[in-house]
Amino acid sequence: MSTSPTYSFKKILVPIDFSTHSIMLVKKASQFAEKLGAELEILHVVESLTPYKGFVVPHIPLDSLGDDLNAYARKKMEKFLEENLETTAPYRATIVSGKDPANEIIRYAGEVGSDLIIIATQGFKGMPKFIFGSVTERVLKQSPCPVLSIKPR
């Protein structure tokens, strides 16, 4: 008699982009975490400005702009979670910067030892293939752990 594999999901990564789909995603992921006794890793990726360092942008130093974007994202994350996260599950919110959101999500999942990634099939502005959908597709294909994709309603 064969036995099916058992999975223990103790650390769930939830990448968000602060869209309305992210609100639904955080709520669903919170329910999963509570039922499974898991910890949530809530992640937002800020696009790095490093590729643009050779460009001249009058009156705006790119290093300073990058710092400002990260500071804004931290504040936005804090407000987003305060307004939308109602859970008894432990969680950690993280902002990372990188050129490619899919690569950063995959890298971070491996770095923190995620057992599961819960990701929306659509992101900002509901453009399924152009923005976050392509990120979701790449995460599904390259993730070091199982991925649950949730379609927004």
C-alpha positions in Angstrom: 0.0 0.0 0.0 1.5 3.3 -1.0 1.2 6.4 1.2 0.8 9.8 -0.2 3.3 12.5 0.9 2.5 14.7 3.8 3.3 18.4 3.7 3.9 20.5 6.8 3.4 24.2 6.0 4.9 26.2 8.8 6.1 29.2 6.8 3.9 30.7 4.2 5.2 33.4 1.9 2.7 36.0 0.6 4.0 38.4 -2.0 1.8 41.5 -2.3 1.7 44.7 -4.4 -0.8 46.6 -2.3 -3.6 46.2 -4.9 -7.1 45.3 -4.0 -6.2 41.7 -5.0 -3.5 41.9 -2.3 -6.2 42.6 0.3 -8.0 39.4 -0.6 -4.8 37.5 -0.8 -3.7 38.5 2.7 -7.1 37.6 4.2 -7.1 34.2 2.5 -3.4 33.5 3.5 -4.2 34.5 7.1 -7.0 31.9 7.2 -4.6 29.2 5.9 -1.9 30.2 8.4 -4.3 30.1 11.3 -5.7 26.7 10.4 -2.2 25.2 9.7 -0.5 26.8 12.7 1.9 28.6 10.2 3.8 31.8 10.2 3.2 34.4 7.4 6.0 36.1 5.6 4.5 39.0 3.8 6.7 40.4 1.1 6.7 43.4 -1.2 9.3 43.9 -3.9 10.4 47.5 -4.8 11.9 47.7 -8.3 15.6 48.6 -8.0 16.8 51.7 -9.8 20.3 50.3 -10.3 19.7 49.6 -14.0 19.0 53.4 -14.5 22.1 54.7 -12.8 23.6 55.8 -16.1 20.6 58.0 -17.0 20.6 61.6 -16.1 17.6 62.7 -14.1 17.8 66.4 -13.3 17.5 67.3 -9.7 16.9 63.7 -8.5 19.8 61.6 -7.3 18.9 58.0 -8.0 20.3 56.7 -4.7 18.1 59.1 -2.8 15.1 58.3 -4.9 15.7 54.5 -4.3 15.9 55.2 -0.5 12.7 57.3 -0.8 10.9 54.4 -2.6 11.9 51.9 0.1 10.8 54.2 2.9 7.5 54.8 1.1 7.0 51.1 0.7 7.7 50.4 4.4 5.1 53.0 5.4 2.6 51.6 2.8 3.2 48.1 4.1 2.6 49.2 7.7 -0.7 51.0 6.7 -1.8 48.1 4.5 -1.3 45.5 7.2 -2.9 47.7 9.8 -6.0 48.1 7.7 -6.2 44.6 6.2 -4.5 42.0 8.3 -6.7 40.5 11.1 -5.0 37.3 12.2 -3.8 35.4 15.2 -1.0 33.9 13.2 2.5 35.2 13.7 3.7 37.3 10.7 6.7 39.2 9.5 6.5 42.0 6.8 9.5 42.5 4.6 10.4 45.0 1.8 13.1 43.9 -0.6 14.5 45.7 -3.6 15.4 44.1 -6.9 15.3 44.2 -10.7 12.9 41.4 -11.1 10.0 40.7 -8.7 9.7 37.0 -9.6 13.4 36.4 -9.0 13.2 38.3 -5.7 10.2 36.3 -4.5 11.9 33.0 -5.4 15.2 34.1 -3.8 13.4 35.2 -0.6 11.3 32.0 -0.4 14.6 30.0 -0.4 16.3 32.3 1.9 13.7 32.1 4.7 12.8 28.5 4.1 9.2 29.0 2.9 7.1 25.8 2.8 4.4 27.4 0.6 3.9 30.5 -1.4 0.4 31.9 -1.7 0.2 34.3 -4.6 -2.5 36.1 -6.6 -3.1 35.3 -10.2 -3.5 39.0 -10.9 -1.9 42.0 -9.4 -2.0 45.7 -9.6 -4.8 47.0 -12.0 -5.9 43.4 -12.7 -3.7 43.1 -15.7 -3.2 39.3 -15.6 -0.4 38.9 -18.1 1.3 42.2 -18.2 2.3 43.0 -14.7 1.8 40.5 -11.8 0.4 37.6 -13.8 3.7 37.1 -15.5 5.4 37.2 -12.1 2.9 34.6 -10.8 3.6 32.3 -13.8 7.4 32.5 -13.3 7.0 31.9 -9.5 4.8 28.8 -10.3 7.5 27.4 -12.6 10.6 28.2 -10.6 9.6 28.1 -6.9 11.6 26.0 -4.5 8.4 25.1 -2.7 4.7 24.4 -3.5 2.7 27.4 -4.8 -1.0 28.1 -4.3 -2.3 30.7 -6.8 -5.5 32.4 -5.9 -7.8 34.0 -8.5 -9.3 37.3 -7.3 -13.1 37.5 -7.3 
